[in-house]
């Protein structure tokens, strides 16, 4: 597996990471725990060293899963987790708002260290920007944890450019995580140029459009009642019908490369910048293998231009999030 460095930091990870959320949360009933542990072991054996989780995934159960699976090979992996949500008092799935006060950040860090069975969190993201807490206080709190050896690197998720600059001035930001794929290219407008200027790595989540860009979802696909895609405007049957044109484009290009639509979508992301590390999630061993195959798929500058030129003629239908979740992004 090729390696990449996240920006100007010394944090080196596999060119492709693994988003672990779906192993416990969001995409219908959680899969079998032992099967997920086996999948995580398979990922490491295949060269993946970068794993993404968060306290809110479950909540807590995803960190516990990742901790149990990777504790015996801790020295081979980089684990990213997140803080920033106020969880429901009953401890059940969901959250009661945003919470990034310094004392809360410390509490989350201590609890995450225990669940993950580690001495230090490799990359600690603010999950969403809290408008009630100045970002300088957030960065300062993480800086203290870094000085104490409990955290190694600071990250931000779905933050706006000005927030990133302010945070970076207090504690260097190693990576920013946001959604980015061929069907959500807004980061290209302001975010990517700013990250390049500041020397910050970029970690795209949902690089396969929450599964849509794999070509395995159609307008007739039905999701489990607990699958959060039921809430997304981009996943209404009408939007899926309209957005099929993008999948058809990927399939056409994939046919000429002896690849799959998912591999083309990931290879396109990898070709954008050498400091971009996508984190596709999966619960299926065969999808893991397929995704990893994208790292060795060479796209020439002509290929990239062809993909972007064709994609620019397709209008993607539907917002990526409902309004309440969209308000939490880009702050």
C-alpha positions in Angstrom: 0.0 0.0 0.0 1.3 3.4 -0.9 1.7 5.9 1.9 0.9 9.6 2.1 1.7 12.4 4.5 -1.2 14.6 5.8 0.0 18.0 4.7 3.3 19.3 6.3 2.9 17.2 9.4 4.9 14.1 10.0 1.7 12.0 10.1 2.2 9.3 7.5 -0.7 7.0 6.7 -1.8 4.6 4.0 -3.1 6.3 0.8 -6.5 5.0 1.6 -8.0 4.9 5.1 -11.0 3.1 6.4 -14.1 4.8 7.8 -15.5 2.6 10.6 -18.8 4.4 11.3 -21.0 2.0 9.3 -19.7 -1.0 11.3 -21.7 0.2 14.3 -24.1 3.0 13.3 -26.1 4.8 10.6 -26.5 2.3 7.8 -29.1 0.1 9.2 -28.7 -2.6 11.9 -25.1 -3.0 13.1 -23.3 -6.0 11.5 -21.9 -8.9 13.5 -19.2 -7.7 15.8 -16.8 -10.6 15.2 -17.1 -10.2 11.4 -16.2 -6.5 11.8 -13.2 -7.3 13.9 -12.1 -9.7 11.1 -12.7 -7.0 8.5 -10.5 -4.6 10.5 -7.8 -7.2 10.7 -8.1 -7.8 7.0 -7.7 -4.1 6.3 -4.4 -4.0 8.3 -3.1 -7.1 6.6 -3.9 -5.4 3.3 -1.8 -2.4 4.2 -4.4 0.1 5.5 -3.0 1.9 8.5 -5.5 4.8 9.0 -8.8 4.2 10.8 -11.6 6.7 11.5 -14.1 6.5 14.4 -15.9 8.9 16.8 -17.5 8.7 20.2 -20.9 9.6 18.7 -20.8 6.5 16.4 -23.1 4.2 18.4 -22.5 6.2 20.6 -19.3 4.6 22.0 -19.7 1.2 20.4 -17.6 2.0 17.4 -14.7 3.2 19.4 -15.0 0.0 21.5 -15.0 -2.1 18.4 -11.9 -0.4 16.9 -10.1 -0.5 20.2 -10.7 -4.3 20.6 -9.8 -5.1 17.0 -6.6 -3.0 16.8 -5.2 -3.2 20.4 -2.8 -6.1 19.5 -1.4 -4.2 16.5 -1.5 -0.7 18.0 2.0 0.1 16.7 1.0 -0.5 13.1 -2.0 1.8 12.9 -3.1 5.5 13.1 -6.5 6.0 14.9 -8.5 9.1 14.4 -11.5 9.9 16.6 -13.6 13.0 17.3 -15.2 15.2 20.0 -17.8 17.9 19.8 -21.3 16.5 20.4 -23.4 16.6 23.5 -24.9 13.1 23.8 -28.4 12.3 24.9 -28.6 11.7 28.7 -29.9 8.2 28.1 -26.8 7.2 26.2 -28.7 6.1 23.2 -28.0 6.9 19.6 -28.3 10.5 18.7 -27.1 13.8 20.2 -28.5 16.7 22.1 -26.5 19.5 20.4 -22.9 20.6 20.0 -20.4 20.8 22.9 -16.8 21.9 22.6 -16.1 23.5 25.9 -12.4 22.8 26.9 -13.5 20.7 29.9 -15.8 18.6 27.7 -13.0 18.1 25.2 -10.8 16.7 28.0 -13.5 14.4 29.3 -14.1 13.0 25.8 -10.4 12.5 25.3 -10.0 10.5 28.5 -13.0 8.4 27.7 -12.0 7.7 24.2 -8.5 6.7 25.3 -10.0 4.0 27.4 -12.5 2.7 24.8 -9.8 2.7 22.1 -7.3 1.0 24.6 -4.5 3.4 23.6 -2.1 5.8 25.4 -2.5 8.6 22.9 -5.1 9.6 20.2 -3.2 9.9 16.9 -5.6 12.4 15.4 -8.3 14.2 17.4 -10.9 16.1 15.3 -13.5 18.6 16.4 -16.5 16.8 14.8 -18.5 20.0 14.1 -17.6 23.6 14.9 -19.4 24.8 18.0 -20.6 28.4 17.4 -20.8 29.0 21.2 -17.1 28.2 21.9 -14.4 30.3 20.2 -12.2 28.1 18.0 -9.1 29.5 19.8 -10.3 27.9 23.0 -10.9 24.6 21.3 -7.5 24.6 19.7 -6.0 25.6 23.0 -7.6 22.7 24.8 -6.3 20.2 22.2 -2.9 21.9 22.4 -2.8 21.1 26.2 -3.7 17.5 25.5 -0.9 17.3 22.9 1.6 18.7 25.4 0.5 16.1 27.9 1.0 13.3 25.4 -2.7 12.3 25.3 -3.2 13.5 21.7 -0.7 13.6 18.8 -2.4 15.7 16.1 -5.3 18.1 15.9 -8.0 18.0 13.2 -11.2 19.8 12.2 -14.3 18.3 10.5 -16.6 20.3 8.2 -15.0 23.6 9.3 -15.0 26.8 7.3 -11.8 28.3 6.0 -11.7 31.3 8.4 -12.2 28.9 11.3 -9.4 26.7 10.1 -7.0 29.7 9.9 -7.9 30.8 13.4 -7.4 27.3 14.9 -4.2 26.8 13.0 -2.7 29.9 14.5 -3.1 28.5 18.0 -2.3 24.8 17.3 -1.2 23.6 13.9 -4.0 21.6 12.3 -2.8 18.4 10.8 -5.9 17.4 8.8 -9.3 18.6 7.9 -12.1 16.1 7.2 -15.1 17.0 5.0 -17.3 15.3 2.5 -15.7 15.3 -1.0 -16.4 13.2 -4.0 -17.4 13.6 -7.7 -20.9 14.4 -6.5 -19.9 16.9 -3.8 -17.1 19.2 -5.2 -17.7 22.3 -3.1 -14.3 21.9 -1.2 -12.5 22.7 -4.5 -13.8 26.3 -4.3 -12.2 27.6 -1.1 -11.2 24.7 1.2 -8.5 22.9 -0.9 -6.6 26.1 -1.9 -6.5 27.1 1.8 -5.3 23.7 3.0 -2.6 23.7 0.3 -1.4 27.2 1.4 -1.4 26.2 5.1 0.1 22.7 4.6 -2.9 20.8 6.1 -3.9 17.4 4.9 -7.4 16.6 3.6 -9.4 13.5 4.6 -12.5 13.1 2.4 -15.3 11.1 4.0 -18.1 9.6 1.9 -15.8 9.5 -1.1 -18.2 7.1 -2.7 -21.3 9.3 -2.1 -22.5 7.1 0.8 -22.5 4.1 -1.5 -24.3 5.8 -4.5 -21.2 6.1 -6.7 -20.5 2.3 -6.4 -23.4 1.7 -8.9 -25.0 -0.7 -6.4 -27.8 1.7 -5.5 -30.7 2.5 -7.9 -33.9 4.5 -7.6 -35.7 1.3 -6.6 -33.3 0.5 -3.7 -35.0 0.5 -0.3 -33.1 1.2 2.9 -33.7 -0.1 6.3 -35.8 2.2 8.5 -32.7 2.9 10.7 -30.6 3.9 7.7 -29.9 7.6 7.8 -29.9 7.9 4.1 -33.6 8.0 4.3 -33.2 11.5 5.7 -31.0 12.8 2.9 -32.6 14.8 0.0 -30.0 13.4 -2.4 -31.3 9.9 -1.7 -35.0 10.3 -2.6 -36.0 8.0 -5.4 -36.4 11.0 -7.7 -32.9 12.3 -6.9 -31.4 8.9 -7.4 -33.0 8.6 -10.8 -31.6 12.0 -11.8 -28.1 11.3 -10.4 -27.8 7.9 -12.1 -26.1 9.8 -15.0 -23.0 10.3 -12.8 -22.8 6.6 -12.0 -23.3 5.8 -15.7 -20.3 8.1 -16.5 -18.1 6.3 -13.9 -19.2 2.9 -15.3 -18.3 4.0 -18.8 -14.8 5.1 -17.8 -14.3 2.0 -15.6 -15.1 -0.3 -18.5 -12.1 1.2 -20.4 -9.8 0.7 -17.4 -10.9 -2.8 -16.4 -12.0 -1.3 -13.1 -15.3 -0.6 -11.2 -17.1 2.7 -10.8 -16.1 2.8 -7.1 -12.4 2.4 -8.1 -12.6 5.2 -10.6 -14.3 7.5 -8.1 -11.6 6.8 -5.5 -8.7 7.0 -8.0 -10.1 10.4 -9.2 -9.9 11.7 -5.6 -6.4 10.3 -5.1 -5.3 12.0 -8.3 -6.3 15.5 -7.0 -3.6 16.1 -4.5 -0.8 14.0 -2.9 -2.0 15.1 0.6 -5.6 13.8 0.1 -6.4 10.5 1.9 -10.0 9.3 1.4 -11.7 7.1 4.0 -14.3 5.0 2.3 -16.3 2.9 4.7 -17.5 -0.7 4.2 -18.7 -3.7 6.1 -18.0 -6.2 3.3 -14.6 -7.9 2.7 -15.1 -7.9 -1.0 -15.7 -4.1 -1.1 -12.6 -3.5 1.0 -10.5 -5.4 -1.6 -12.3 -3.4 -4.4 -11.6 -0.1 -2.7 -7.9 -0.9 -2.1 -7.6 -1.7 -5.8 -8.1 2.0 -6.5 -4.7 2.9 -5.1 -2.9 1.2 -7.9 -5.2 2.5 -10.6 -3.3 5.1 -12.6 -5.3 8.0 -14.0 -3.5 10.2 -16.4 -4.0 13.9 -16.4 -6.1 13.3 -19.6 -8.2 10.8 -17.7 -8.8 13.2 -14.9 -9.7 16.0 -17.4 -12.1 13.7 -19.2 -13.8 12.7 -16.0 -14.1 16.3 -14.8 -15.3 17.6 -18.1 -18.0 15.0 -18.4 -19.0 15.3 -14.7 -19.3 19.1 -15.0 -22.1 18.6 -17.6 -24.2 16.6 -15.0 -26.3 18.5 -12.5 -26.5 16.5 -9.2 -30.0 16.7 -7.7 -30.8 17.0 -4.0 -29.0 18.6 -1.1 -26.4 16.4 0.6 -27.9 16.9 4.1 -31.3 18.1 5.4 -31.3 21.7 6.6 -30.6 21.0 10.3 -27.4 19.0 9.5 -26.3 21.4 6.8 -26.3 24.3 9.3 -23.5 22.5 11.1 -21.2 22.5 8.2 -18.9 25.3 6.8 -18.8 27.3 10.0 
